[in-house]
């Protein structure tokens, strides 16, 4: 984690091949792919959703219910994330 206060949390997350994130809800956030790749979101109800980040791509994402993010390729996925706390 790079910084955190009452308003934001800034972090860089590296997902090795096959790695998964914790199953947590996410607040509104801005994500920049330092190193892109394909991933899968796995929701508590078993629903799966595929996605991809291209290197240097920036996405603005709304708050979301809990899910696991899984790296589904044979290379690292590196994301720089600014979480906006409300």
N, C-alpha and C positions, 0 to 999 in steps of 0.2 A: 504494500500500500504506500502511495506517495504522500497523500494528505487527507485529513478528515477534520471537519468541524460540524457545527449544527446544520449547515446548509448543503454541503457536498461531501462526497467521498470519491477520491481519485485513486485508481488502482490499475495495475497491469497484470493480466492473468495469462499464464502460459499453460496450454493444454497439450500434453504429450499425446502421441497416437493412442487412441482408446481411452484417454483420461475423461473423467466426468466431474462436473461441478457438484456442489451440495444442492439438494432439493429445497430451494428457497424462493420466496417471492422477490421480485425485483422492482425497485421504484423506477420512475421516469429516468432515462439515462441516454447518454451520447456515447457511442462506441466507435472507435477507430481501429481497424485491423492493421496491426504492425506487420503481421505475417498471416495472410489469408488461408482459408481452407474450408472444407465442408464439415457440417455439424448436424446433430440431431437433437431436438428438444423432446424430452420424455416427460409427460405430465402425469400427475398422481393417478388419473383415471386410466392410464395405460396408452393414451393417445400419443402418437409420435408425429413429429413434424420436421422435415428436413430443411436445411438452409445452407447458405454459403456466404462467406465474406471474401471479397477480393482484397489483395494487399492494398493498403492505403484508403480503402473504402470507409466512409463515415456513415453511420446510421443513427437516427434519432428514434428511440423506442419508448413507447408508453409503458406505464407500470403494468406488470403481468403477474398472474397467479404463479405459485411455485412450479418449478420444472427443473429437471436435470439437463445440463448441456453436455453433450458427449461429442468428442472429436472422433470423426469416423474416417479419417484418412491416415496415411502413413507418414505424415510430417506434423510438426508442431503448428498449433493455432495460437497466435499471440494477439491479445486484445487489450487496448488501452481504454479504460472505461471511466466516465464521469457520472456518478450516481447523484441525482438531485433529490435531496431530502425535503419533505414538505412538513 
